Amino acid sequence: MGDRLNYRPSFQQHQPLQLPIPRSMGVYDPGMSSAPSAGRLTSTPPLHQGPSPSQSQYSQYSSASVSPGPPRDQPMSSPSSSVQHITVAQVSGTAQKRAYRQRRKDPSCDACRERKVKCDATDTASCSECHSRNVKCQFTKETNRRMSSMKQVQDLEKQLAQAKATIASLRAQTGKVDSNDTNHTMPLIPEINSAPQRRPLPPLVPSAVSARAHIRNYSRGVFKPPPPYRQVGRQSHFLPPLPQLPDRQWADHILSSYYTTVHSYIPILHWPSFVEVYERVYEKGDLSGETPSWGSLLFAVFACGLQYAFDPKIRGMYPDNGRKLIEQSRILTDLNDEFTIDHARAALLTSIFFMEINCKSASWIWLGLTVRIAQDIGLHRESGPWGVVENEVRRRVWWGIYVWDRLLSVELGRVLLIDDADCDINLPCPVDDHFITESGVMLPPGQAPPSSNFLLTTIHVVRLIGPLLQSLSAAIISPATLQMFDSYFKSCMVAFPPHCQINHTSPLDPRYLHPMCHLQNSRLVLHRHNLSTSCTPEVRSVAMEACVQAAKDTVALLQRVMRWKPTDGSQSSTSWQTGLVTNATAMLCTHIWRCTLFLLYRGYFAEAATCIQVSTTIGDARAVNLACGRYLYGFLSLLHERLNKGESIEDEGVLAIVSGDVQGSSESSWIWAGSETGIALNNSSTEQENGTDGKGPLVNGDTFSSPSLSPEEARDWGGWPNIEWMAQDLVDGKERGNMMVRTNSHGASIVNGSNGPSNMPTPSPTPALGGASRISIANIIYIEPRSTSLHVG
């Protein structure tokens, strides 16, 4: 498998509101030792202890007495003040004074005073007399100043609250945070390599055996014992039809593809145990000897592994891209009332499968099912005793679900399904499956070998997504919060192995892109939030620069991948392309697409060319990659149209297009304010609003298209070679014009030259790829010498 990420940094003690800076790589404690935790809660005496009942100096008083507290119009004494012993006479005197004051008649409103009737008005509600007569209940008489002053105080308090809200809103828009503002809380990011805080267990109940047996017997049908004390019932009544297994040679190939890809970043299988059952199934020829849930897991593995198997013969056998395989997995799943860990693993792989074929809503739904199954069987709790293998598998399955929840939430702009406070399970062990046996973790003498999966590395990257999404709920992210996250990003990068650093020059194995691009994508999503219309031009300019820097760091990683050669000594010119396509995920494609948008918008065409070349290499291996290419085609077409007409691209609409899928989030989007919704949207015939432009395909008779591309839409943009061609025209503009570039408030490169748009020479048209007309943006933007070539090798 080659050298993998061995992510085992030590960490400093956590300080309030500060992020730890990892030190050199240390030894990781997987939390399997029996030593008590240093952070275990201990019982502490109460802060205030009163005298015992036998030592009480208070005398008994009758029910007619009142509580010995200060009068209502006097301030309460502080807790630190000395305690005075109050006698019964003092209590009685206070009670008599209060009784006299309480017998005084409350002031009456103007209407009740004139009618000489009892007034029952309160501080917040009018009296019943005024309410029945439908008149205003007011206090203006000289004798009612007390009630009138109370109303004035309430009005002043409301005005003060409104003023504070206005000030907070203005501070958010300017990006300034008052250091004295107690309402501003900084998000707390877990320490790198720190395990979740364990919950204290309740004390043991003596002689509880009979009570447990009684509850197990009579609670049946009312409630279940909590996991892991629950006995899982057999699903003998569920006898689904057994599907036919794929041919062994193709099954082995698909399984190998799964192991080198999905299993490397979400290792939810103990591979030796899984292969043992796999061999037994194929020796028998069917699934008759295994549970339906394990058969569901097997076909889910086949469906996910097929996404990374590009053998033409295998692809020809599954023209539906594995949909029948995932359907067989669903048929073998009995969602009744008894679940096992295989149900959770099959549901997770189903969610991953739908994400890879660009069915994002289906992936989100199956993730929700996965989380609920895992919580139902108690995977989020450290329990036991379990066997060594089963204990480690439970940890890896839960943390795999945790990682996928974070990645999918930040990808789709959705809320998290798992709260960090609900995680009460240790981190997985950073060794390969083959060293974990029922006898224990069997490591060879000397230093532990590097792990062949990136789960532990990815966990520490995605643990910041919870605080990150919490920060995205604000209208603007404060500079202090941005600085805190940037420090954590740098800490994560420092904790990576040396060959994974941004400034490292050695070729990079494509498999390492997963955790590193997840980190860069989190950076981009964080700073992209401050591009919204709620921010000032200065704040938006800083956010644009940060997004571009994240994109350029991603380009540095991609350029190193493009110099990678396989370890077997092959000198094939397509070796890095094969490795990249084999390991490319849907999330990698969308991250590269986001980087390309920002780089094109800012005029970094050489860096954008690297992203386009990588996306061209991936091609149609991922359905979402085609949709990203069509989006870039529309952006370049718009840019060409604006600049050739002499129109500035300093426009809110253009910036919204550059922001990309942030406009697909109900929490962070800003472009949809004022758009039609509900019935008005579904009945709308406005072509510009629904995005059809009068020539979009009809879907079930509607005028608006499906979220997925139709066959016509998948071809109308000319493919990735056409995107390379259009981007090359931007570079060629230097040779045909000498237009100077200035930067607007959004950070975009815009035209500022002496020759107007009408004097711009237009290059001769050239036939386009895929039947689409070629679009040229020559003579528009001056390119610096560093960006004169599109082709990056």
KAWO-V417932 format. One record per residue. N is the residue number from 0. RES is the residue in one letter. SS is DSSP state (@ for helix, = for strand, . for the rest). OMEGA is omega as a letter, one per 40 degrees, with the letter a starting at -180 (* if undefined). Layout:
n,res,ss,omega
N,RES,SS,OMEGA
N,RES,SS,OMEGA
This chain:
n,res,ss,omega
0,M,.,a
1,G,.,a
2,D,.,i
3,R,.,i
4,L,.,i
5,N,.,a
6,Y,.,a
7,R,.,a
8,P,=,i
9,S,.,a
10,F,.,i
11,Q,.,i
12,Q,.,a
13,H,.,i
14,Q,.,a
15,P,.,i
16,L,.,i
17,Q,.,i
18,L,.,a
19,P,.,i
20,I,.,a
21,P,.,i
22,R,.,i
23,S,.,a
24,M,=,a
25,G,.,a
26,V,.,a
27,Y,.,i
28,D,.,a
29,P,.,i
30,G,.,a
31,M,.,i
32,S,.,a
33,S,.,a
34,A,.,i
35,P,.,a
36,S,.,i
37,A,.,a
38,G,.,a
39,R,.,a
40,L,.,i
41,T,.,a
42,S,.,a
43,T,.,i
44,P,.,i
45,P,.,a
46,L,.,a
47,H,.,i
48,Q,.,i
49,G,.,i
50,P,.,i
51,S,.,a
52,P,@,a
53,S,@,a
54,Q,@,a
55,S,.,i
56,Q,.,i
57,Y,.,i
58,S,.,i
59,Q,.,i
60,Y,.,a
61,S,.,a
62,S,.,i
63,A,.,i
64,S,.,i
65,V,.,i
66,S,.,a
67,P,.,i
68,G,.,i
69,P,.,i
70,P,.,a
71,R,.,a
72,D,.,i
73,Q,.,a
74,P,.,i
75,M,.,i
76,S,.,a
77,S,.,i
78,P,.,a
79,S,.,i
80,S,.,a
81,S,.,a
82,V,.,i
83,Q,.,i
84,H,.,a
85,I,.,a
86,T,.,a
87,V,@,i
88,A,@,i
89,Q,@,i
90,V,@,a
91,S,@,i
92,G,@,i
93,T,@,a
94,A,@,a
95,Q,@,i
96,K,@,a
97,R,@,i
98,A,@,i
99,Y,@,i
100,R,@,a
101,Q,@,i
102,R,@,i
103,R,.,a
104,K,.,i
105,D,.,i
106,P,.,a
107,S,.,i
108,C,.,a
109,D,@,a
110,A,@,i
111,C,@,i
112,R,@,i
113,E,@,a
114,R,@,i
115,K,.,i
116,V,.,a
117,K,.,a
118,C,.,a
119,D,.,i
120,A,.,i
121,T,.,a
122,D,.,a
123,T,.,a
124,A,.,i
125,S,.,a
126,C,.,a
127,S,@,a
128,E,@,i
129,C,@,i
130,H,@,a
131,S,@,i
132,R,@,i
133,N,.,i
134,V,.,a
135,K,.,i
136,C,.,a
137,Q,.,a
138,F,.,a
139,T,.,a
140,K,.,a
141,E,@,a
142,T,@,a
143,N,@,a
144,R,@,a
145,R,@,i
146,M,@,a
147,S,@,i
148,S,@,i
149,M,@,i
150,K,@,i
151,Q,@,i
152,V,@,i
153,Q,@,i
154,D,@,i
155,L,@,i
156,E,@,i
157,K,@,i
158,Q,@,i
159,L,@,i
160,A,@,i
161,Q,@,i
162,A,@,i
163,K,@,i
164,A,@,i
165,T,@,i
166,I,@,i
167,A,@,i
168,S,@,i
169,L,@,i
170,R,@,i
171,A,@,a
172,Q,@,i
173,T,@,i
174,G,.,i
175,K,.,i
176,V,.,i
177,D,.,i
178,S,.,i
179,N,.,a
180,D,.,a
181,T,.,a
182,N,.,a
183,H,.,a
184,T,.,i
185,M,.,i
186,P,.,a
187,L,.,a
188,I,.,i
189,P,.,i
190,E,.,i
191,I,.,i
192,N,.,i
193,S,.,i
194,A,.,i
195,P,.,a
196,Q,.,a
197,R,.,i
198,R,.,i
199,P,.,i
200,L,.,i
201,P,.,i
202,P,.,a
203,L,.,i
204,V,.,a
205,P,.,i
206,S,.,a
207,A,.,a
208,V,@,a
209,S,@,i
210,A,@,i
211,R,@,i
212,A,@,i
213,H,@,a
214,I,@,i
215,R,@,a
216,N,@,a
217,Y,@,i
218,S,.,a
219,R,.,a
220,G,.,i
221,V,.,i
222,F,.,i
223,K,.,i
224,P,.,a
225,P,.,i
226,P,.,e
227,P,.,a
228,Y,.,a
229,R,.,i
230,Q,.,a
231,V,.,i
232,G,.,i
233,R,.,a
234,Q,.,a
235,S,.,a
236,H,.,a
237,F,.,a
238,L,.,a
239,P,.,i
240,P,.,a
241,L,.,a
242,P,.,i
243,Q,.,a
244,L,.,i
245,P,.,i
246,D,.,a
247,R,@,a
248,Q,@,i
249,W,@,i
250,A,@,i
251,D,@,a
252,H,@,i
253,I,@,i
254,L,@,i
255,S,@,i
256,S,@,i
257,Y,@,a
258,Y,@,a
259,T,@,a
260,T,.,a
261,V,@,a
262,H,@,a
263,S,@,i
264,Y,@,i
265,I,.,a
266,P,.,a
267,I,.,i
268,L,.,i
269,H,.,a
270,W,@,i
271,P,@,i
272,S,@,a
273,F,@,a
274,V,@,i
275,E,@,i
276,V,@,i
277,Y,@,i
278,E,@,a
279,R,@,i
280,V,@,a
281,Y,@,i
282,E,@,i
283,K,@,i
284,G,.,i
285,D,.,a
286,L,.,a
287,S,.,a
288,G,.,a
289,E,.,i
290,T,.,i
291,P,@,a
292,S,@,i
293,W,@,i
294,G,@,i
295,S,@,i
296,L,@,a
297,L,@,a
298,F,@,i
299,A,@,i
300,V,@,i
301,F,@,a
302,A,@,i
303,C,@,i
304,G,@,i
305,L,@,a
306,Q,.,a
307,Y,.,i
308,A,.,a
309,F,.,i
310,D,.,a
311,P,@,i
312,K,@,i
313,I,@,i
314,R,@,i
315,G,@,i
316,M,@,a
317,Y,.,a
318,P,.,i
319,D,.,i
320,N,.,i
321,G,.,a
322,R,@,i
323,K,@,i
324,L,@,i
325,I,@,i
326,E,@,i
327,Q,@,i
328,S,@,i
329,R,@,a
330,I,@,a
331,L,.,i
332,T,.,i
333,D,.,a
334,L,.,i
335,N,.,a
336,D,.,i
337,E,.,a
338,F,.,i
339,T,.,i
340,I,@,i
341,D,@,i
342,H,@,a
343,A,@,a
344,R,@,i
345,A,@,i
346,A,@,i
347,L,@,i
348,L,@,i
349,T,@,i
350,S,@,i
351,I,@,i
352,F,@,a
353,F,@,i
354,M,@,a
355,E,@,i
356,I,.,i
357,N,.,i
358,C,.,a
359,K,@,i
360,S,@,i
361,A,@,i
362,S,@,i
363,W,@,a
364,I,@,a
365,W,@,i
366,L,@,i
367,G,@,i
368,L,@,a
369,T,@,a
370,V,@,a
371,R,@,i
372,I,@,a
373,A,@,i
374,Q,@,i
375,D,@,a
376,I,.,i
377,G,.,i
378,L,.,a
379,H,.,a
380,R,=,i
381,E,.,a
382,S,.,i
383,G,.,e
384,P,.,i
385,W,.,i
386,G,.,a
387,V,@,a
388,V,@,a
389,E,@,i
390,N,@,i
391,E,@,i
392,V,@,i
393,R,@,i
394,R,@,a
395,R,@,i
396,V,@,a
397,W,@,a
398,W,@,i
399,G,@,i
400,I,@,i
401,Y,@,i
402,V,@,a
403,W,@,i
404,D,@,i
405,R,@,a
406,L,@,a
407,L,@,i
408,S,@,i
409,V,@,i
410,E,@,a
411,L,@,a
412,G,.,a
413,R,.,i
414,V,.,i
415,L,.,i
416,L,.,a
417,I,.,i
418,D,.,i
419,D,@,a
420,A,@,a
421,D,@,i
422,C,.,a
423,D,=,a
424,I,.,a
425,N,.,i
426,L,.,a
427,P,.,a
428,C,.,a
429,P,.,i
430,V,.,i
431,D,.,i
432,D,@,a
433,H,@,i
434,F,@,a
435,I,=,a
436,T,=,i
437,E,.,i
438,S,.,a
439,G,=,i
440,V,=,a
441,M,.,i
442,L,.,i
443,P,.,i
444,P,.,a
445,G,.,a
446,Q,.,i
447,A,.,i
448,P,.,i
449,P,.,i
450,S,.,i
451,S,.,i
452,N,.,a
453,F,.,a
454,L,@,a
455,L,@,i
456,T,@,a
457,T,@,i
458,I,@,a
459,H,@,i
460,V,@,a
461,V,@,i
462,R,@,i
463,L,@,a
464,I,@,i
465,G,@,i
466,P,@,i
467,L,@,i
468,L,@,i
469,Q,@,i
470,S,@,a
471,L,@,i
472,S,.,i
473,A,.,i
474,A,.,i
475,I,.,i
476,I,.,a
477,S,.,i
478,P,@,i
479,A,@,i
480,T,@,i
481,L,@,i
482,Q,@,i
483,M,@,i
484,F,@,i
485,D,@,i
486,S,@,i
487,Y,@,i
488,F,@,i
489,K,@,i
490,S,@,i
491,C,@,a
492,M,@,i
493,V,@,a
494,A,@,i
495,F,.,i
496,P,.,a
497,P,@,a
498,H,@,i
499,C,@,i
500,Q,.,a
501,I,.,a
502,N,.,i
503,H,.,a
504,T,.,a
505,S,.,i
506,P,.,a
507,L,.,i
508,D,.,a
509,P,@,a
510,R,@,a
511,Y,@,a
512,L,@,a
513,H,@,a
514,P,@,a
515,M,@,i
516,C,@,i
517,H,@,i
518,L,@,i
519,Q,@,i
520,N,@,i
521,S,@,i
522,R,@,a
523,L,@,a
524,V,@,a
525,L,@,a
526,H,@,i
527,R,@,a
528,H,@,a
529,N,@,i
530,L,@,a
531,S,.,a
532,T,.,i
533,S,.,a
534,C,.,i
535,T,.,i
536,P,@,i
537,E,@,i
538,V,@,a
539,R,@,i
540,S,@,i
541,V,@,i
542,A,@,i
543,M,@,i
544,E,@,i
545,A,@,i
546,C,@,i
547,V,@,i
548,Q,@,i
549,A,@,i
550,A,@,i
551,K,@,i
552,D,@,i
553,T,@,i
554,V,@,i
555,A,@,i
556,L,@,a
557,L,@,i
558,Q,@,i
559,R,@,i
560,V,@,a
561,M,.,i
562,R,.,a
563,W,.,i
564,K,.,i
565,P,.,a
566,T,.,a
567,D,.,i
568,G,.,i
569,S,.,i
570,Q,.,a
571,S,.,a
572,S,.,a
573,T,.,a
574,S,@,a
575,W,@,i
576,Q,@,i
577,T,@,i
578,G,@,a
579,L,@,a
580,V,@,a
581,T,@,a
582,N,@,a
583,A,.,i
584,T,.,i
585,A,@,a
586,M,@,i
587,L,@,i
588,C,@,a
589,T,@,i
590,H,@,i
591,I,@,i
592,W,@,i
593,R,@,i
594,C,@,a
595,T,@,i
596,L,@,a
597,F,@,a
598,L,@,i
599,L,@,a
600,Y,@,a
601,R,@,i
602,G,.,i
603,Y,.,a
604,F,@,i
605,A,@,i
606,E,@,i
607,A,@,i
608,A,@,i
609,T,@,i
610,C,@,a
611,I,@,i
612,Q,@,i
613,V,@,i
614,S,@,i
615,T,@,i
616,T,@,i
617,I,@,i
618,G,@,a
619,D,@,i
620,A,@,i
621,R,.,a
622,A,@,a
623,V,@,i
624,N,@,i
625,L,@,i
626,A,@,i
627,C,@,i
628,G,@,i
629,R,@,i
630,Y,@,i
631,L,@,i
632,Y,@,i
633,G,@,i
634,F,@,i
635,L,@,i
636,S,@,i
637,L,@,i
638,L,@,i
639,H,@,a
640,E,@,a
641,R,@,a
642,L,@,i
643,N,@,i
644,K,.,a
645,G,.,a
646,E,.,a
647,S,.,i
648,I,.,i
649,E,.,a
650,D,.,i
651,E,@,i
652,G,@,i
653,V,@,i
654,L,@,i
655,A,@,i
656,I,@,i
657,V,@,a
658,S,@,i
659,G,@,a
660,D,@,i
661,V,@,i
662,Q,@,i
663,G,@,a
664,S,.,i
665,S,.,a
666,E,.,a
667,S,.,a
668,S,.,i
669,W,.,a
670,I,.,a
671,W,.,i
672,A,.,a
673,G,.,i
674,S,.,i
675,E,.,a
676,T,.,i
677,G,@,a
678,I,@,a
679,A,@,i
680,L,@,a
681,N,@,i
682,N,.,a
683,S,.,i
684,S,.,a
685,T,.,a
686,E,@,a
687,Q,@,a
688,E,@,a
689,N,@,i
690,G,.,a
691,T,.,a
692,D,.,i
693,G,.,a
694,K,.,i
695,G,.,a
696,P,.,i
697,L,.,i
698,V,=,a
699,N,.,i
700,G,.,a
701,D,=,a
702,T,.,i
703,F,.,a
704,S,.,i
705,S,.,i
706,P,.,i
707,S,.,a
708,L,.,i
709,S,.,i
710,P,.,i
711,E,.,i
712,E,.,i
713,A,.,a
714,R,.,a
715,D,.,a
716,W,.,i
717,G,.,i
718,G,.,a
719,W,@,i
720,P,@,i
721,N,@,i
722,I,@,i
723,E,@,a
724,W,@,a
725,M,@,i
726,A,@,i
727,Q,@,i
728,D,@,i
729,L,@,i
730,V,@,a
731,D,@,a
732,G,@,i
733,K,@,a
734,E,@,a
735,R,@,a
736,G,.,a
737,N,.,a
738,M,.,i
739,M,.,a
740,V,=,i
741,R,=,a
742,T,=,i
743,N,.,a
744,S,.,i
745,H,.,a
746,G,.,a
747,A,.,i
748,S,=,a
749,I,=,a
750,V,=,i
751,N,.,a
752,G,.,a
753,S,.,i
754,N,.,a
755,G,.,a
756,P,@,a
757,S,@,a
758,N,@,a
759,M,.,i
760,P,.,a
761,T,.,i
762,P,.,i
763,S,.,a
764,P,.,i
765,T,.,i
766,P,.,a
767,A,.,i
768,L,@,i
769,G,@,i
770,G,@,a
771,A,.,a
772,S,.,a
773,R,.,a
774,I,.,a
775,S,.,i
776,I,.,a
777,A,.,i
778,N,.,a
779,I,.,a
780,I,.,i
781,Y,.,a
782,I,.,i
783,E,.,a
784,P,@,a
785,R,@,a
786,S,@,a
787,T,.,a
788,S,.,i
789,L,.,a
790,H,.,i
791,V,.,a
792,G,.,*
